[in-house]
Amino acid sequence: MQQLRCGTAAGTMLLAVLLLVSSAARAHNITKLLAKHPEFSTFNDYLTTTHLAPEINRRTTITVCAVDNSAMSDLLAKKLSIYSIKHTLSLHVLLDYYGAKKLHQITNGTALVATMFQTTGAAPGASGFVNITNLKGGKVGFALQDSDAIDAMFVKSVEEAPYNISVIHISKILPSEVAEAPTPSPSEMNLIGLMSAHGCKVFADALQASDAAKVFQENAIGGLTIFCPVDDAFKAFLPKYKNLTAAGKISLLEYHGLPVYMSMSMLKSNNGVMNTLATDGASKYDFIVQNDGEVVTIQTKVVTAKVTSTLHDEQPVAIYTINKVLKPIELFKASPTLSPSPAPAPEEEKPADAPKPHSRRHKGTTTPAADSPDDSPSDEDSADKTADDTGSAARLDGWRFVSAGISGLAALLLL
């Protein structure tokens, strides 16, 4: 028995080491990779300045088409805004792995590959795709999908970690009028129109009719992140929204904004409590950002919403769609599915008729009922809880199965 226990422990330790090695193999840091090659220093600097570097680092199958300092000088000579430079460089990040060997073995001689620019929402149609062509004589060319000619040539492989990340050197910047087009300054950005055009019209209409719109627009200059409920979610919430006082409506809308810019990679690396535009003195109006792999959730004490898509991400403004309206505890009753129930008092200490707790009043309002509409858990919230419980049970059974497998493997190794 003692030998079996030692074997099990050894097997568990071996698995942990293998998982650690596997995780380390998948991780990469584009800034450190390029730092070993000074001819790409300008390109590397702008990956950091435009916040593309962390976006590259969080992806696991990717190719970076780097250009040398001379090619970057040609780009910078155009005096583009930092936002247009980011768009242009994002065209040089392919969402697939292409090492030198794969480039010369492209099926049918050509491949159409999506770029990071295509995922920003700023690339109309297929303007965010690149054609890779295996030419005669071992040469490989790169061109935008709508280009009539080869825009750049493959020069050499810089760094490869199959099939995680490949850094290759191409001869020129891929020219794109769409990517280089002037972008409005944050103060000129039409936040309402942007949200209305991408599935958040109901929320945008409520914001436009409120004094909160000015707060959002003012924060867009220094940094702003918006979590915009999709139309179905906010439309279903409208009866409760209309029952709020004027101050309550403003607070709820401002609760959907952060006074800082947060890219998706920043959201995934900054889990924890976040202050919102509604945070003011004693009124907390904060929530928790949490992620599980690629899924990011926003947790209040009343509801948990999931980030469903990136509507806009250009520093200093990021806008994400969410599947539920964020309900602050300051305006709504806590959900039993999210807040643990207190332990019951001993039988002899229970009062005959214990009064129910009241929600906190908000910003000087005098009618708690108006700012705290009945918000008992909906069928949707209950379904979410059931699904979570089922998932937890499945995960537990999975770990039991893995544990049993490890023990069996260790026992076989010791025979």
C-alpha angles and dihedrals in degrees: 000000000000090000090050092050091050090049091051092050091048091049092050091049091048091052091049091052091049091050091049092050091047091051092049090050091056095047120090140171114209092194093057093044093054093041087074089062112058093187087074096046096116092048089048093050092053093049085061096041093051093044091239091124096072090045089054093046095055094055121084105200110044146130123211115204101206124195125204127248093268093056090046089053089058090053095046091050088070089069093226123175117258088252093055090047089053091051091049095048091046086063086064094059110085118201094224138057117266117169122174093269094051092047090060093045100052111151113249089002098277139065132189111217131187118232133207088257089066090059096053096076089234095095111089117214113333096333090120095065129096128205116220114199127192101217130195118280095035095291124138124204133199126207138160113257094251094045120112094206142036107278101191140003132228109253106176146319113269104181131354132187105171121250099354109063136356124189113197132178117235124187102237145012111271103246117229127168089195094054093042094048115123114264124211118256115252091256090056096045114119099223093174093051092045093054093041092055094051107051101284101093096126092054091042091052091051090049093048091053091052136074086238089080090073091052091053093048094048092050091050089077098059100026136313138179119189127195103201119196112225117248098260092052097048093040090057089048096051096096090058092042092054090051092061122096118251090261090048092052092052092048093049092051093046088049087071093063136072119208090227137063113256120181118201092260089051091051089052094050099041103059114168143063117346128193115226136207086266094057107115127160112295091003102087102190093172133138140192125256111208134170137197109193107305094347117096120193134188111217125197123171087258107041143005117223127190125222103238104180147350109254097178134355116176118130123280093025129052124176123189130182118231130194098229140037112258108240117197119216087230089070105025139044117264115257116241088220091062104031119059115238117244118250111267117257119246112278096251092051097052112112117227093240113015112196116241117247116255126226117249115269116244128231101328099316115151101202112069091181091062094050094039108051118183104279107171115165112288125224087256092057091047090050090051090052092049091050091049092050092048091049091049091052091048092050090050092051089048092054090048089054092049091047091052090049092051092050091050092048092049091050091052091049091055096049 
